[in-house]
Amino acid sequence: MRFVTMDDRVRRTDPRPAQSRAKVVAAAADLLRAAGPSAVTVESVIGAAEVSRATFYRHFASTTEVVAAAFGVVVPAAPAPPPMGSVRDRLTALALSQARLFAEVPASTTFLAWLSLGAGLDETYGARGEDPDRVEQRTLRERVADQYLWPFDEVLSSADAVELLGQVDRITAMALIIGPLAMGRLSTLPTFDYEAIARAAVDGFLATHSRD
């Protein structure tokens, strides 16, 4: 049996580790907003956060981890679909909400682009274990699921959607509806009409997947 020591009690009640971690993440988030993931280096973060290198590595094993934690601050929560309405109306509302994120919040697109370059990131994030204080331990693939897939689950798993469409693959639905919006952001076309494209994407998806 291991007895609880005074050192154990101090570690549990000492707010300084949480405060120093928050400073590191906040500094990384500011750098991410200002200049993208490439600006988030160990040197830039510890300089902006005014912490030591040892403090940085006490919380994060690499810049990959701190960038992921910073994205957790920068990328907004996924918009929830409306609880009522037809399948078309709910999907359209969801697509329009996502379109506004792509149009107005560049971090959403930057996040996806960064994720697509990250070979081995799942292994990095799976290595930490289930420490609830380390939000960066969640795989980036899980974050994408939270951000983009669960709203589609809400709509496509409803009884009226199943009746209209049957069992639809969520990845396919997201790719067909959200994919054109991401392309618009990446293209940087000044005349790209996010609202019109969002509505067209939903109509196209329903036209090709409806069982009627």
C-alpha positions as CSV (number, residue, x, y, z in Angstrom):
1,M,0.0,0.0,0.0
2,R,1.3,3.5,-0.9
3,F,0.6,6.2,1.7
4,V,-0.3,9.7,0.6
5,T,2.6,12.0,1.4
6,M,2.7,15.8,1.9
7,D,4.3,16.1,-1.5
8,D,1.3,14.4,-3.0
9,R,-1.0,16.8,-1.4
10,V,1.0,19.8,-2.6
11,R,1.0,18.5,-6.1
12,R,-2.8,18.1,-6.1
13,T,-3.5,21.6,-4.7
14,D,-0.7,23.6,-6.3
15,P,-2.3,25.7,-9.1
16,R,1.1,26.6,-10.7
17,P,1.3,23.7,-13.2
18,A,-2.1,24.4,-14.6
19,Q,-1.3,28.1,-14.8
20,S,2.0,27.6,-16.6
21,R,0.4,25.2,-19.0
22,A,-2.4,27.7,-19.7
23,K,0.2,30.4,-20.4
24,V,2.0,28.1,-22.9
25,V,-1.2,27.3,-24.7
26,A,-2.4,30.9,-24.8
27,A,0.9,32.0,-26.2
28,A,0.8,29.2,-28.8
29,A,-2.7,30.2,-29.8
30,D,-1.7,33.8,-30.3
31,L,1.1,32.8,-32.5
32,L,-1.1,30.4,-34.4
33,R,-3.7,33.2,-35.1
34,A,-1.0,35.6,-36.1
35,A,1.1,33.5,-38.4
36,G,-0.1,29.9,-38.6
37,P,1.4,26.7,-37.3
38,S,4.9,27.3,-38.6
39,A,5.2,30.2,-36.2
40,V,4.6,27.9,-33.2
41,T,8.2,26.9,-32.2
42,V,9.6,26.1,-28.8
43,E,11.6,29.3,-28.8
44,S,8.7,31.5,-29.9
45,V,6.3,30.0,-27.4
46,I,8.5,30.2,-24.4
47,G,9.4,33.7,-25.3
48,A,5.8,34.8,-25.6
49,A,4.7,32.9,-22.5
50,E,7.7,34.0,-20.5
51,V,8.4,30.5,-19.3
52,S,11.5,28.3,-19.3
53,R,12.2,25.5,-21.8
54,A,11.9,23.1,-18.9
55,T,8.4,24.3,-18.2
56,F,7.4,23.9,-21.9
57,Y,8.6,20.3,-21.9
58,R,7.0,19.5,-18.6
59,H,3.6,20.0,-20.4
60,F,4.4,19.1,-24.0
61,A,6.7,16.6,-25.6
62,S,6.9,18.5,-28.9
63,T,5.6,21.5,-30.9
64,T,3.1,19.1,-32.5
65,E,1.4,18.7,-29.2
66,V,1.3,22.4,-28.4
67,V,0.0,23.2,-31.8
68,A,-2.8,20.8,-31.4
69,A,-3.6,22.2,-28.0
70,A,-3.6,25.7,-29.5
71,F,-6.0,24.6,-32.2
72,G,-8.3,23.6,-29.4
73,V,-8.5,27.2,-28.4
74,V,-8.5,28.8,-31.9
75,V,-11.0,26.6,-33.8
76,P,-14.6,27.3,-32.8
77,A,-17.0,24.6,-31.7
78,A,-18.9,22.8,-34.4
79,P,-22.3,24.4,-35.0
80,A,-25.3,22.3,-34.0
81,P,-28.0,21.6,-36.5
82,P,-31.5,22.9,-35.7
83,P,-33.6,20.3,-33.8
84,M,-36.7,20.8,-36.0
85,G,-37.4,21.0,-39.7
86,S,-37.1,18.8,-42.8
87,V,-34.0,16.9,-43.6
88,R,-33.2,19.3,-46.3
89,D,-33.8,22.3,-44.1
90,R,-31.6,20.9,-41.3
91,L,-28.8,19.9,-43.6
92,T,-28.9,23.3,-45.3
93,A,-28.8,25.1,-42.0
94,L,-25.8,23.0,-41.0
95,A,-24.0,23.6,-44.3
96,L,-24.6,27.3,-44.0
97,S,-23.2,27.4,-40.5
98,Q,-20.1,25.5,-41.7
99,A,-19.8,27.8,-44.7
100,R,-19.7,30.8,-42.3
101,L,-16.8,29.1,-40.4
102,F,-14.8,28.6,-43.6
103,A,-15.5,32.1,-44.8
104,E,-14.9,34.0,-41.5
105,V,-12.6,31.7,-39.4
106,P,-9.5,30.9,-41.4
107,A,-8.3,28.7,-38.5
108,S,-10.8,26.0,-39.5
109,T,-9.2,25.6,-42.9
110,T,-5.7,25.9,-41.5
111,F,-6.5,23.1,-39.1
112,L,-7.6,20.8,-41.8
113,A,-4.6,21.6,-44.0
114,W,-2.2,21.1,-41.1
115,L,-3.8,17.8,-40.2
116,S,-3.4,16.5,-43.7
117,L,0.3,16.9,-43.5
118,G,0.7,15.2,-40.1
119,A,2.1,11.7,-40.7
120,G,2.3,9.8,-37.5
121,L,0.3,12.3,-35.5
122,D,-2.1,9.7,-34.2
123,E,0.8,7.7,-32.6
124,T,2.1,10.9,-31.0
125,Y,-1.2,11.6,-29.4
126,G,-2.0,8.1,-28.4
127,A,1.2,7.8,-26.4
128,R,0.2,9.9,-23.4
129,G,-2.4,7.7,-21.9
130,E,-5.7,8.9,-20.4
131,D,-4.5,11.9,-18.3
132,P,-7.6,14.2,-18.2
133,D,-5.3,17.2,-17.9
134,R,-3.8,16.7,-21.3
135,V,-6.4,17.7,-24.0
136,E,-3.7,17.3,-26.7
137,Q,-3.7,13.5,-26.1
138,R,-6.9,13.2,-28.1
139,T,-6.0,12.2,-31.7
140,L,-6.4,14.8,-34.4
141,R,-8.7,12.4,-36.2
142,E,-11.0,12.5,-33.2
143,R,-11.0,16.3,-33.2
144,V,-12.1,16.3,-36.9
145,A,-14.9,13.9,-35.9
146,D,-16.0,16.2,-33.2
147,Q,-15.8,19.3,-35.4
148,Y,-17.5,18.0,-38.5
149,L,-19.0,14.5,-38.2
150,W,-21.2,14.7,-35.1
151,P,-23.6,17.4,-36.5
152,F,-24.2,15.1,-39.5
153,D,-24.9,12.2,-37.2
154,E,-27.5,14.3,-35.5
155,V,-29.3,14.9,-38.7
156,L,-28.7,11.7,-40.7
157,S,-29.6,9.4,-37.8
158,S,-33.0,10.9,-37.3
159,A,-36.0,8.8,-38.2
160,D,-37.1,11.1,-41.1
161,A,-33.5,11.1,-42.6
162,V,-33.3,7.3,-42.4
163,E,-36.7,7.0,-44.1
164,L,-35.6,9.4,-46.9
165,L,-32.0,8.3,-47.4
166,G,-31.5,5.0,-45.7
167,Q,-28.2,4.4,-43.9
168,V,-25.8,7.0,-45.2
169,D,-22.1,6.9,-44.7
170,R,-21.2,10.0,-42.6
171,I,-17.8,10.5,-44.2
172,T,-19.4,10.5,-47.7
173,A,-22.0,13.0,-46.6
174,M,-19.4,15.3,-45.0
175,A,-17.2,15.1,-48.1
176,L,-20.0,15.9,-50.5
177,I,-21.5,18.8,-48.4
178,I,-18.4,20.3,-46.7
179,G,-15.8,19.5,-49.3
180,P,-16.9,22.2,-51.8
181,L,-16.9,24.8,-49.0
182,A,-13.3,23.9,-48.0
183,M,-12.3,24.1,-51.7
184,G,-13.7,27.6,-51.8
185,R,-11.6,28.7,-48.9
186,L,-8.5,27.1,-50.2
187,S,-9.0,28.6,-53.7
188,T,-9.2,32.2,-52.2
189,L,-11.5,33.2,-55.0
190,P,-13.0,36.5,-54.0
191,T,-16.3,35.8,-55.8
192,F,-16.9,32.4,-54.2
193,D,-20.5,32.4,-52.9
194,Y,-20.4,30.2,-49.8
195,E,-24.2,30.4,-49.3
196,A,-25.1,29.4,-52.8
197,I,-22.5,26.6,-52.9
198,A,-23.7,25.3,-49.5
199,R,-27.3,25.1,-50.7
200,A,-26.3,23.5,-54.0
201,A,-24.1,20.9,-52.2
202,V,-27.1,19.9,-50.0
203,D,-29.4,19.7,-52.9
204,G,-26.9,17.6,-54.9
205,F,-26.4,15.2,-52.0
206,L,-30.1,14.7,-51.5
207,A,-30.7,14.2,-55.2
208,T,-28.1,11.5,-55.4
209,H,-28.9,9.7,-52.1
210,S,-32.7,9.9,-51.8
211,R,-34.5,6.6,-52.0
212,D,-37.5,8.2,-53.7
